[in-house]
Amino acid sequence: MPMLRAALILGLLSAVGPFAIDMYLPAMPAIAASLNADVSAVQLTLTGYFVAFGLAQLFYGPWADQVGRKLPLYTGIGIFIIGSIGCATAPTIGWLIAARAVQGLGGAVLMVVPRAIIRDMHTGTQATKLMAMVMLVISVSPMLAPLAGSGLIALGDWHIIFWVLAFVAMLSLALVGTVLPETLTEEHRVKVNFANLWQGTKVLMRDPVFMGLTLIGGFGFSSFMVFIASAAFVYTEEFGLSPTGFSIAFAVNALGFFGASQLAGPLGEKFGILPVMRWAIIGFAGFTLVLLLIGLAGFASLYVIIAGLFLANACLGLILPTTMVVALDPHGDIAGLASSLGGTLQMVTGGVMVVITGLFFDGTAVPMIGAIALCAVLALVLALRTLGIMSKEQAASAAAS
């Protein structure tokens, strides 16, 4: 399959999950008012989605290694549709949290399987290019989904958003059935049993590079999850933005991430993946810490926050695709398991960080920025160790050859 066509198909499938997150963000204050829920309870609708999303990947990855890529896609998208209908009919915040978890259980397949398909088709910088192209397609989500959500709110109320998500998932089912080929041939499939799973998991958990890169990406992604969970309340309550104004501000911050992700492949080819990751992580930590200091000093205006997060998220756009690809590269024989384990660790890490942030969140910008900076610092600490190990391994390999 040509790379451009593959990127378009995989990107459209992968965008369903982010749409389930981004599209309802402008409605979070309205949901709180409609269901008589406080901010932390509404944030649990994100936490429930992320945790279920992460844990379900442990199932979809091995299953996709055994039966191929398409059957898990059919099943997961079907579950996502059921969860979306549950959200659309939710009468209480508890019901909504539970239905969002069902959405996450289904949507997880759209994280695991497209990444495994990329690994089926390419490795190295070619895989990084394809991953970046997929992210370019996904980039319409944070830029258009909140705007679409705010437009739907104007037409009706927040329930309609989830009806639209159910319809989009139905279109995804049609896409899988009509244009997506099976990329895992019979001879490359791995029978799922406890022994295989346990052996593969032990290999991955004992690989310091895999675990290090996964958690670097995990804390990087956690920072974005913290922003997603908090930004609607900060931008609308502290700075008085309308749902549409919030959507535009959110899109600007997301644009930095997805715009920079398109440079990951070319920069990796020119300078090497390790230097790109190293400087991106340093920049990510640096920008967030500077923004936190500005916030603590009382100078964190709306435009300062938008600019600071734009720069930090641009660095993050270089971190996530490279860490994903490099972590999976040595484990092509268990790419599904590696993708699912990595995704689970990242999502659960993000869910924990959102819960921790909720304990201190007061609707203002400083706690949000502080949590984002903490994620960046943790990623930097892990990077110092992990990239050091990778540099030594590269040096040893070069000396041996």
LUMKEMI-959934 format. One record per residue (C-alpha): x, y negated, z negated; residue number from 1. Coordinates in Angstrom, 3 decimals, decimal comma. Each point is the difference from the previous one (the first is absolute). Example, Ala and Ser with C-alpha at 12.3 -4.5 7.8 and 13.67 -1.06 7.14 Angstrom:
2
<site px="12,300" py="4,500" pz="-7,800" n="1"/>
<site px="1,370" py="-3,440" pz="0,660" n="2"/>
***
This chain:
401
<site px="0,000" py="0,000" pz="0,000" n="1"/>
<site px="1,429" py="-3,463" pz="0,865" n="2"/>
<site px="1,175" py="-1,910" pz="-3,063" n="3"/>
<site px="-2,306" py="-2,975" pz="0,578" n="4"/>
<site px="-3,086" py="2,203" pz="0,300" n="5"/>
<site px="1,021" py="2,017" pz="-3,050" n="6"/>
<site px="0,522" py="-3,191" pz="-2,008" n="7"/>
<site px="-3,430" py="-1,316" pz="0,990" n="8"/>
<site px="-1,841" py="3,221" pz="-0,931" n="9"/>
<site px="1,894" py="0,601" pz="-3,242" n="10"/>
<site px="-0,230" py="-3,673" pz="-0,916" n="11"/>
<site px="-3,772" py="-0,103" pz="0,456" n="12"/>
<site px="-0,405" py="3,128" pz="-2,133" n="13"/>
<site px="2,394" py="-1,277" pz="-2,658" n="14"/>
<site px="-1,807" py="-3,352" pz="-0,139" n="15"/>
<site px="-3,214" py="1,557" pz="-1,354" n="16"/>
<site px="1,475" py="0,396" pz="-3,498" n="17"/>
<site px="1,315" py="-3,585" pz="-0,198" n="18"/>
<site px="-3,346" py="-1,262" pz="1,311" n="19"/>
<site px="-1,639" py="1,799" pz="-2,934" n="20"/>
<site px="2,215" py="-2,087" pz="-2,283" n="21"/>
<site px="0,227" py="-3,361" pz="1,741" n="22"/>
<site px="-3,517" py="-0,360" pz="1,330" n="23"/>
<site px="-1,679" py="-0,185" pz="-3,403" n="24"/>
<site px="2,586" py="-2,212" pz="-1,715" n="25"/>
<site px="-1,930" py="-3,266" pz="0,614" n="26"/>
<site px="-3,037" py="1,682" pz="-1,572" n="27"/>
<site px="1,683" py="0,953" pz="-3,280" n="28"/>
<site px="-1,262" py="-3,036" pz="-1,944" n="29"/>
<site px="-3,487" py="0,571" pz="1,464" n="30"/>
<site px="0,148" py="3,681" pz="-0,989" n="31"/>
<site px="0,930" py="-0,990" pz="-3,555" n="32"/>
<site px="-3,015" py="-2,323" pz="-0,176" n="33"/>
<site px="-2,397" py="2,408" pz="1,716" n="34"/>
<site px="0,845" py="3,001" pz="-2,183" n="35"/>
<site px="0,589" py="-1,970" pz="-3,222" n="36"/>
<site px="3,624" py="1,179" pz="-0,144" n="37"/>
<site px="3,147" py="-1,717" pz="-1,230" n="38"/>
<site px="3,171" py="-0,496" pz="2,064" n="39"/>
<site px="1,807" py="3,064" pz="-1,360" n="40"/>
<site px="-2,984" py="2,234" pz="0,831" n="41"/>
<site px="-0,108" py="-1,277" pz="3,586" n="42"/>
<site px="3,761" py="0,559" pz="0,276" n="43"/>
<site px="-0,657" py="3,638" pz="-0,962" n="44"/>
<site px="-1,805" py="0,403" pz="3,325" n="45"/>
<site px="3,432" py="-0,483" pz="1,565" n="46"/>
<site px="1,795" py="2,154" pz="-2,563" n="47"/>
<site px="-2,498" py="2,841" pz="0,486" n="48"/>
<site px="0,484" py="-0,185" pz="3,753" n="49"/>
<site px="3,802" py="-0,080" pz="-0,205" n="50"/>
<site px="0,378" py="2,818" pz="-2,547" n="51"/>
<site px="-2,390" py="2,319" pz="1,878" n="52"/>
<site px="1,695" py="-1,026" pz="3,241" n="53"/>
<site px="3,387" py="0,917" pz="-1,436" n="54"/>
<site px="-0,942" py="3,322" pz="-1,585" n="55"/>
<site px="-1,914" py="1,221" pz="3,064" n="56"/>
<site px="3,150" py="-0,307" pz="2,083" n="57"/>
<site px="1,419" py="3,000" pz="-1,889" n="58"/>
<site px="-2,746" py="2,068" pz="1,620" n="59"/>
<site px="-0,100" py="-1,441" pz="3,508" n="60"/>
<site px="3,734" py="0,193" pz="0,682" n="61"/>
<site px="0,476" py="3,748" pz="-0,580" n="62"/>
<site px="-3,335" py="0,765" pz="1,649" n="63"/>
<site px="1,065" py="-1,947" pz="3,088" n="64"/>
<site px="3,267" py="1,982" pz="0,067" n="65"/>
<site px="-2,009" py="3,248" pz="0,088" n="66"/>
<site px="-2,959" py="-0,682" pz="2,307" n="67"/>
<site px="1,246" py="-2,907" pz="2,095" n="68"/>
<site px="-0,829" py="-3,672" pz="-0,151" n="69"/>
<site px="-3,563" py="-0,273" pz="1,355" n="70"/>
<site px="-2,139" py="2,124" pz="-2,364" n="71"/>
<site px="1,173" py="-1,914" pz="-3,104" n="72"/>
<site px="-0,809" py="-3,229" pz="1,826" n="73"/>
<site px="-3,562" py="1,139" pz="0,700" n="74"/>
<site px="-0,502" py="1,028" pz="-3,627" n="75"/>
<site px="1,530" py="-3,085" pz="-1,619" n="76"/>
<site px="-1,857" py="-2,450" pz="2,208" n="77"/>
<site px="-3,258" py="1,814" pz="-0,776" n="78"/>
<site px="0,618" py="-0,364" pz="-3,744" n="79"/>
<site px="0,835" py="-3,676" pz="0,532" n="80"/>
<site px="-3,368" py="-0,511" pz="1,695" n="81"/>
<site px="-1,801" py="1,561" pz="-2,977" n="82"/>
<site px="1,913" py="-2,260" pz="-2,403" n="83"/>
<site px="-0,810" py="-3,076" pz="2,074" n="84"/>
<site px="-3,707" py="0,766" pz="-0,104" n="85"/>
<site px="0,308" py="0,495" pz="-3,774" n="86"/>
<site px="1,593" py="-3,438" pz="-0,330" n="87"/>
<site px="-2,701" py="-1,606" pz="2,132" n="88"/>
<site px="-2,723" py="1,374" pz="-2,276" n="89"/>
<site px="1,791" py="-0,573" pz="-3,342" n="90"/>
<site px="-2,373" py="-1,362" pz="-2,707" n="91"/>
<site px="2,663" py="-0,307" pz="-2,732" n="92"/>
<site px="3,722" py="-0,699" pz="-0,271" n="93"/>
<site px="0,589" py="3,564" pz="-1,223" n="94"/>
<site px="-1,703" py="1,393" pz="3,097" n="95"/>
<site px="2,085" py="-2,301" pz="2,206" n="96"/>
<site px="3,261" py="1,077" pz="-1,689" n="97"/>
<site px="-0,906" py="3,674" pz="0,512" n="98"/>
<site px="-1,012" py="-0,532" pz="3,643" n="99"/>
<site px="3,217" py="-1,902" pz="0,656" n="100"/>
<site px="1,904" py="3,013" pz="-1,363" n="101"/>
<site px="-1,854" py="2,214" pz="2,506" n="102"/>
<site px="0,966" py="-2,451" pz="2,734" n="103"/>
<site px="3,613" py="0,333" pz="-1,138" n="104"/>
<site px="-0,183" py="3,807" pz="0,062" n="105"/>
<site px="-1,005" py="-0,155" pz="3,646" n="106"/>
<site px="2,096" py="-2,961" pz="1,088" n="107"/>
<site px="3,208" py="1,663" pz="-1,205" n="108"/>
<site px="0,066" py="2,161" pz="3,104" n="109"/>
<site px="0,504" py="-3,140" pz="2,078" n="110"/>
<site px="3,206" py="-0,744" pz="-1,885" n="111"/>
<site px="1,526" py="3,490" pz="0,019" n="112"/>
<site px="-0,837" py="1,411" pz="3,409" n="113"/>
<site px="0,975" py="-2,977" pz="2,215" n="114"/>
<site px="3,403" py="-0,147" pz="-1,748" n="115"/>
<site px="0,467" py="3,742" pz="0,547" n="116"/>
<site px="-1,011" py="-0,419" pz="3,656" n="117"/>
<site px="2,673" py="-2,673" pz="0,383" n="118"/>
<site px="2,541" py="2,459" pz="-1,440" n="119"/>
<site px="-1,273" py="2,688" pz="2,407" n="120"/>
<site px="0,708" py="-2,266" pz="2,945" n="121"/>
<site px="3,170" py="-1,941" pz="-0,943" n="122"/>
<site px="2,850" py="-0,371" pz="-2,508" n="123"/>
<site px="2,489" py="-2,732" pz="-0,945" n="124"/>
<site px="-0,267" py="-3,430" pz="1,576" n="125"/>
<site px="-2,605" py="1,224" pz="2,499" n="126"/>
<site px="-2,217" py="1,014" pz="-2,913" n="127"/>
<site px="0,643" py="-3,373" pz="-1,636" n="128"/>
<site px="-1,058" py="-1,731" pz="3,226" n="129"/>
<site px="-3,196" py="2,033" pz="0,177" n="130"/>
<site px="-0,719" py="-0,578" pz="-3,695" n="131"/>
<site px="0,486" py="-3,743" pz="0,515" n="132"/>
<site px="-2,303" py="0,039" pz="3,047" n="133"/>
<site px="-2,635" py="1,823" pz="-2,032" n="134"/>
<site px="0,350" py="-2,659" pz="-2,703" n="135"/>
<site px="-0,496" py="-2,663" pz="2,664" n="136"/>
<site px="-3,388" py="1,520" pz="0,830" n="137"/>
<site px="-0,784" py="0,310" pz="-3,711" n="138"/>
<site px="0,895" py="-3,673" pz="-0,412" n="139"/>
<site px="-3,426" py="-1,017" pz="1,303" n="140"/>
<site px="-1,409" py="1,291" pz="-3,292" n="141"/>
<site px="1,329" py="-2,581" pz="-2,472" n="142"/>
<site px="-0,508" py="-2,766" pz="2,531" n="143"/>
<site px="-3,472" py="0,884" pz="1,279" n="144"/>
<site px="-1,568" py="2,275" pz="-2,633" n="145"/>
<site px="-0,399" py="-2,664" pz="-2,741" n="146"/>
<site px="-1,389" py="-2,433" pz="2,559" n="147"/>
<site px="-2,399" py="2,679" pz="1,221" n="148"/>
<site px="-0,980" py="0,696" pz="-3,604" n="149"/>
<site px="-0,700" py="-3,652" pz="-0,743" n="150"/>
<site px="-2,039" py="-0,228" pz="3,206" n="151"/>
<site px="-2,062" py="3,027" pz="-0,982" n="152"/>
<site px="-0,623" py="-1,497" pz="-3,453" n="153"/>
<site px="-1,396" py="-3,087" pz="1,719" n="154"/>
<site px="-2,388" py="2,202" pz="1,986" n="155"/>
<site px="-1,166" py="2,080" pz="-2,947" n="156"/>
<site px="1,750" py="1,103" pz="-3,166" n="157"/>
<site px="2,962" py="2,160" pz="-0,971" n="158"/>
<site px="-1,842" py="3,309" pz="0,635" n="159"/>
<site px="0,086" py="-0,528" pz="3,765" n="160"/>
<site px="3,808" py="0,147" pz="-0,026" n="161"/>
<site px="-0,058" py="3,667" pz="-0,959" n="162"/>
<site px="-2,631" py="0,846" pz="2,610" n="163"/>
<site px="2,346" py="-1,463" pz="2,603" n="164"/>
<site px="2,902" py="2,075" pz="-1,384" n="165"/>
<site px="-2,104" py="3,158" pz="0,379" n="166"/>
<site px="-0,674" py="-0,918" pz="3,642" n="167"/>
<site px="3,703" py="-0,695" pz="0,679" n="168"/>
<site px="0,895" py="3,408" pz="-1,457" n="169"/>
<site px="-2,506" py="1,641" pz="2,346" n="170"/>
<site px="1,759" py="-1,668" pz="2,928" n="171"/>
<site px="3,302" py="1,386" pz="-1,327" n="172"/>
<site px="-1,440" py="3,513" pz="0,081" n="173"/>
<site px="-0,822" py="-0,508" pz="3,666" n="174"/>
<site px="3,539" py="-1,276" pz="0,656" n="175"/>
<site px="1,569" py="3,108" pz="-1,581" n="176"/>
<site px="-2,280" py="2,293" pz="1,939" n="177"/>
<site px="0,492" py="-1,581" pz="3,427" n="178"/>
<site px="3,496" py="-1,494" pz="0,381" n="179"/>
<site px="2,326" py="1,247" pz="-2,772" n="180"/>
<site px="1,969" py="3,124" pz="0,985" n="181"/>
<site px="1,184" py="2,659" pz="-2,438" n="182"/>
<site px="3,715" py="-0,674" pz="-0,643" n="183"/>
<site px="0,873" py="2,963" pz="-2,253" n="184"/>
<site px="0,400" py="3,148" pz="2,083" n="185"/>
<site px="-0,799" py="3,457" pz="-1,357" n="186"/>
<site px="3,643" py="1,027" pz="-0,375" n="187"/>
<site px="0,770" py="-3,012" pz="-2,203" n="188"/>
<site px="-2,886" py="0,496" pz="-2,430" n="189"/>
<site px="0,785" py="1,026" pz="-3,583" n="190"/>
<site px="-2,325" py="2,280" pz="-1,924" n="191"/>
<site px="-1,207" py="-1,649" pz="-3,186" n="192"/>
<site px="0,539" py="1,981" pz="-3,157" n="193"/>
<site px="1,111" py="-0,851" pz="-3,495" n="194"/>
<site px="3,527" py="1,271" pz="0,547" n="195"/>
<site px="0,516" py="-2,141" pz="3,128" n="196"/>
<site px="-1,496" py="-3,081" pz="-1,643" n="197"/>
<site px="2,006" py="0,425" pz="-3,170" n="198"/>
<site px="3,229" py="0,638" pz="1,886" n="199"/>
<site px="-0,542" py="-2,997" pz="2,274" n="200"/>
<site px="-0,963" py="-2,228" pz="-2,920" n="201"/>
<site px="3,119" py="1,027" pz="-1,929" n="202"/>
<site px="2,162" py="-0,821" pz="3,012" n="203"/>
<site px="-1,562" py="-3,456" pz="0,281" n="204"/>
<site px="-0,044" py="-0,786" pz="-3,731" n="205"/>
<site px="3,663" py="0,985" pz="-0,326" n="206"/>
<site px="1,032" py="-2,162" pz="2,943" n="207"/>
<site px="1,117" py="-3,290" pz="-1,586" n="208"/>
<site px="-0,119" py="-1,801" pz="3,334" n="209"/>
<site px="-3,566" py="1,112" pz="0,772" n="210"/>
<site px="-1,200" py="-0,874" pz="-3,496" n="211"/>
<site px="1,907" py="-3,284" pz="-0,076" n="212"/>
<site px="-1,270" py="-1,182" pz="3,382" n="213"/>
<site px="-3,534" py="1,129" pz="-0,824" n="214"/>
<site px="-0,072" py="-1,979" pz="-3,246" n="215"/>
<site px="1,654" py="-3,038" pz="1,599" n="216"/>
<site px="-2,836" py="0,024" pz="2,515" n="217"/>
<site px="-2,401" py="0,781" pz="-2,838" n="218"/>
<site px="0,886" py="-3,060" pz="-2,048" n="219"/>
<site px="0,037" py="-2,100" pz="3,157" n="220"/>
<site px="-3,475" py="1,212" pz="0,888" n="221"/>
<site px="-1,078" py="-0,461" pz="-3,632" n="222"/>
<site px="0,780" py="-3,695" pz="0,260" n="223"/>
<site px="-2,384" py="-0,269" pz="2,940" n="224"/>
<site px="-2,660" py="1,938" pz="-1,918" n="225"/>
<site px="0,350" py="-2,369" pz="-2,955" n="226"/>
<site px="-0,453" py="-2,919" pz="2,392" n="227"/>
<site px="-3,066" py="1,636" pz="1,569" n="228"/>
<site px="-1,606" py="0,656" pz="-3,393" n="229"/>
<site px="0,613" py="-3,508" pz="-1,339" n="230"/>
<site px="0,091" py="-2,437" pz="2,921" n="231"/>
<site px="-3,762" py="-0,325" pz="0,522" n="232"/>
<site px="-0,474" py="-1,196" pz="-3,581" n="233"/>
<site px="3,100" py="-2,242" pz="-0,003" n="234"/>
<site px="-0,755" py="-1,676" pz="3,317" n="235"/>
<site px="-3,748" py="-0,450" pz="-0,555" n="236"/>
<site px="-0,093" py="-0,754" pz="-3,731" n="237"/>
<site px="3,273" py="-1,832" pz="-0,716" n="238"/>
<site px="0,317" py="-1,775" pz="3,354" n="239"/>
<site px="-3,687" py="-0,172" pz="0,971" n="240"/>
<site px="0,231" py="1,588" pz="3,439" n="241"/>
<site px="-3,131" py="1,299" pz="1,719" n="242"/>
<site px="-0,111" py="3,663" pz="1,125" n="243"/>
<site px="1,028" py="-1,143" pz="3,481" n="244"/>
<site px="2,797" py="-2,174" pz="-1,398" n="245"/>
<site px="1,263" py="2,935" pz="-2,048" n="246"/>
<site px="-0,083" py="2,203" pz="3,097" n="247"/>
<site px="2,185" py="-2,461" pz="1,911" n="248"/>
<site px="2,485" py="-0,341" pz="-2,877" n="249"/>
<site px="0,136" py="3,772" pz="-0,360" n="250"/>
<site px="0,594" py="0,403" pz="3,734" n="251"/>
<site px="2,959" py="-2,405" pz="-0,091" n="252"/>
<site px="1,666" py="2,028" pz="-2,765" n="253"/>
<site px="-0,660" py="3,271" pz="1,823" n="254"/>
<site px="1,304" py="-1,451" pz="3,267" n="255"/>
<site px="3,465" py="-0,290" pz="-1,535" n="256"/>
<site px="-0,003" py="3,705" pz="-0,812" n="257"/>
<site px="-1,224" py="1,323" pz="3,321" n="258"/>
<site px="1,925" py="-2,500" pz="2,092" n="259"/>
<site px="3,279" py="1,011" pz="-1,631" n="260"/>
<site px="-0,833" py="3,716" pz="0,281" n="261"/>
<site px="0,345" py="-0,335" pz="3,775" n="262"/>
<site px="3,647" py="-0,952" pz="-0,459" n="263"/>
<site px="0,837" py="3,094" pz="-2,065" n="264"/>
<site px="0,803" py="2,216" pz="2,986" n="265"/>
<site px="2,073" py="-2,520" pz="2,018" n="266"/>
<site px="1,910" py="-1,189" pz="-3,090" n="267"/>
<site px="0,641" py="3,611" pz="-1,037" n="268"/>
<site px="1,465" py="0,763" pz="3,417" n="269"/>
<site px="2,199" py="-3,108" pz="-0,003" n="270"/>
<site px="1,246" py="-0,126" pz="-3,594" n="271"/>
<site px="-0,829" py="3,443" pz="-1,378" n="272"/>
<site px="-2,959" py="1,004" pz="-2,139" n="273"/>
<site px="1,894" py="-0,115" pz="-3,312" n="274"/>
<site px="1,127" py="-3,647" pz="0,290" n="275"/>
<site px="-3,497" py="-1,034" pz="1,106" n="276"/>
<site px="-1,567" py="1,712" pz="-3,026" n="277"/>
<site px="2,615" py="-1,415" pz="-2,382" n="278"/>
<site px="-0,403" py="-3,637" pz="1,030" n="279"/>
<site px="-3,785" py="0,273" pz="0,265" n="280"/>
<site px="-0,252" py="1,313" pz="-3,569" n="281"/>
<site px="2,324" py="-2,709" pz="-1,290" n="282"/>
<site px="-2,105" py="-2,627" pz="1,777" n="283"/>
<site px="-3,233" py="1,494" pz="-1,323" n="284"/>
<site px="1,203" py="-0,145" pz="-3,600" n="285"/>
<site px="1,558" py="-3,444" pz="0,466" n="286"/>
<site px="-3,065" py="-1,686" pz="1,467" n="287"/>
<site px="-2,385" py="1,448" pz="-2,583" n="288"/>
<site px="2,230" py="-0,956" pz="-2,930" n="289"/>
<site px="0,356" py="-3,559" pz="1,295" n="290"/>
<site px="-3,772" py="-0,207" pz="0,429" n="291"/>
<site px="-0,492" py="1,271" pz="-3,559" n="292"/>
<site px="2,360" py="-2,658" pz="-1,374" n="293"/>
<site px="-1,908" py="-2,673" pz="1,942" n="294"/>
<site px="-3,262" py="1,332" pz="-1,445" n="295"/>
<site px="1,324" py="0,029" pz="-3,563" n="296"/>
<site px="1,152" py="-3,585" pz="0,489" n="297"/>
<site px="-3,542" py="-0,984" pz="0,960" n="298"/>
<site px="0,635" py="-0,832" pz="3,664" n="299"/>
<site px="-1,703" py="2,986" pz="1,662" n="300"/>
<site px="-2,505" py="-1,790" pz="2,213" n="301"/>
<site px="-2,101" py="1,896" pz="2,521" n="302"/>
<site px="2,333" py="-0,811" pz="2,884" n="303"/>
<site px="3,127" py="0,854" pz="-1,987" n="304"/>
<site px="-1,479" py="3,410" pz="-0,860" n="305"/>
<site px="-1,013" py="0,671" pz="3,597" n="306"/>
<site px="3,473" py="-0,965" pz="1,265" n="307"/>
<site px="1,849" py="1,992" pz="-2,663" n="308"/>
<site px="-2,077" py="3,136" pz="0,558" n="309"/>
<site px="0,347" py="-0,379" pz="3,766" n="310"/>
<site px="3,797" py="0,178" pz="-0,334" n="311"/>
<site px="-0,110" py="2,852" pz="-2,514" n="312"/>
<site px="-2,430" py="2,002" pz="2,113" n="313"/>
<site px="2,159" py="-0,555" pz="3,077" n="314"/>
<site px="2,814" py="1,793" pz="-1,842" n="315"/>
<site px="-2,452" py="2,687" pz="-1,049" n="316"/>
<site px="-0,899" py="0,508" pz="3,664" n="317"/>
<site px="3,580" py="1,109" pz="0,605" n="318"/>
<site px="0,064" py="2,262" pz="-3,052" n="319"/>
<site px="-3,082" py="2,199" pz="0,396" n="320"/>
<site px="0,396" py="1,379" pz="3,556" n="321"/>
<site px="3,714" py="0,678" pz="-0,463" n="322"/>
<site px="-0,351" py="1,752" pz="-3,355" n="323"/>
<site px="-2,862" py="2,139" pz="1,370" n="324"/>
<site px="1,966" py="1,143" pz="3,037" n="325"/>
<site px="3,347" py="0,583" pz="-1,712" n="326"/>
<site px="-1,627" py="1,927" pz="-2,863" n="327"/>
<site px="-1,713" py="2,394" pz="2,445" n="328"/>
<site px="2,876" py="0,364" pz="2,477" n="329"/>
<site px="1,883" py="2,905" pz="-1,689" n="330"/>
<site px="-3,231" py="1,883" pz="-0,751" n="331"/>
<site px="-1,547" py="0,588" pz="3,414" n="332"/>
<site px="-0,872" py="3,620" pz="-0,840" n="333"/>
<site px="-2,270" py="-1,170" pz="-2,838" n="334"/>
<site px="-0,923" py="-3,419" pz="1,368" n="335"/>
<site px="-3,644" py="0,332" pz="-1,061" n="336"/>
<site px="0,892" py="0,909" pz="-3,585" n="337"/>
<site px="2,675" py="-2,715" pz="-0,155" n="338"/>
<site px="-2,424" py="-2,597" pz="1,370" n="339"/>
<site px="-2,737" py="1,010" pz="-2,436" n="340"/>
<site px="2,268" py="0,158" pz="-3,056" n="341"/>
<site px="1,562" py="-3,336" pz="0,879" n="342"/>
<site px="-3,384" py="-1,587" pz="0,582" n="343"/>
<site px="-1,366" py="1,393" pz="-3,267" n="344"/>
<site px="2,905" py="-1,336" pz="-2,033" n="345"/>
<site px="-0,318" py="-3,409" pz="1,650" n="346"/>
<site px="-3,769" py="-0,288" pz="-0,427" n="347"/>
<site px="-0,020" py="1,190" pz="-3,607" n="348"/>
<site px="2,843" py="-2,405" pz="-0,789" n="349"/>
<site px="-2,038" py="-2,799" pz="1,544" n="350"/>
<site px="-3,151" py="0,982" pz="-1,880" n="351"/>
<site px="1,887" py="-0,012" pz="-3,307" n="352"/>
<site px="1,441" py="-3,438" pz="0,753" n="353"/>
<site px="-3,481" py="-1,376" pz="0,788" n="354"/>
<site px="-1,327" py="1,334" pz="-3,321" n="355"/>
<site px="2,956" py="-1,492" pz="-1,889" n="356"/>
<site px="-0,508" py="-3,340" pz="1,738" n="357"/>
<site px="-3,692" py="0,076" pz="-0,905" n="358"/>
<site px="0,902" py="0,110" pz="-3,705" n="359"/>
<site px="1,707" py="-3,396" pz="0,278" n="360"/>
<site px="-1,893" py="-1,563" pz="2,903" n="361"/>
<site px="-1,903" py="-3,144" pz="-0,936" n="362"/>
<site px="-1,077" py="-1,192" pz="3,435" n="363"/>
<site px="3,053" py="-2,235" pz="0,482" n="364"/>
<site px="2,979" py="0,339" pz="2,287" n="365"/>
<site px="2,896" py="0,525" pz="-2,442" n="366"/>
<site px="-0,960" py="3,511" pz="-1,227" n="367"/>
<site px="-0,491" py="1,084" pz="3,619" n="368"/>
<site px="3,373" py="-1,408" pz="1,066" n="369"/>
<site px="1,680" py="1,503" pz="-3,063" n="370"/>
<site px="-1,300" py="3,483" pz="0,823" n="371"/>
<site px="1,129" py="-0,363" pz="3,620" n="372"/>
<site px="3,471" py="-1,099" pz="-1,146" n="373"/>
<site px="0,203" py="2,966" pz="-2,388" n="374"/>
<site px="-0,718" py="2,381" pz="2,883" n="375"/>
<site px="2,709" py="-1,670" pz="2,077" n="376"/>
<site px="2,595" py="0,235" pz="-2,777" n="377"/>
<site px="-0,764" py="3,694" pz="-0,574" n="378"/>
<site px="0,397" py="0,615" pz="3,745" n="379"/>
<site px="3,347" py="-1,815" pz="-0,053" n="380"/>
<site px="1,310" py="2,053" pz="-2,933" n="381"/>
<site px="-0,937" py="3,238" pz="1,777" n="382"/>
<site px="1,525" py="-1,257" pz="3,253" n="383"/>
<site px="3,379" py="-0,686" pz="-1,594" n="384"/>
<site px="0,234" py="3,677" pz="-0,965" n="385"/>
<site px="-1,667" py="1,605" pz="3,018" n="386"/>
<site px="1,745" py="-1,993" pz="2,710" n="387"/>
<site px="3,284" py="0,601" pz="-1,797" n="388"/>
<site px="-0,552" py="3,768" pz="0,249" n="389"/>
<site px="-0,899" py="-0,311" pz="3,682" n="390"/>
<site px="3,107" py="-2,076" pz="0,736" n="391"/>
<site px="2,214" py="2,628" pz="-1,661" n="392"/>
<site px="-1,671" py="2,790" pz="1,967" n="393"/>
<site px="0,510" py="-1,890" pz="3,253" n="394"/>
<site px="3,660" py="-0,634" pz="-0,829" n="395"/>
<site px="0,553" py="3,672" pz="-0,853" n="396"/>
<site px="-1,703" py="1,087" pz="3,222" n="397"/>
<site px="2,127" py="-2,392" pz="2,056" n="398"/>
<site px="3,203" py="1,228" pz="-1,692" n="399"/>
<site px="-0,919" py="3,642" pz="0,629" n="400"/>
<site px="-0,608" py="-0,636" pz="3,676" n="401"/>
***
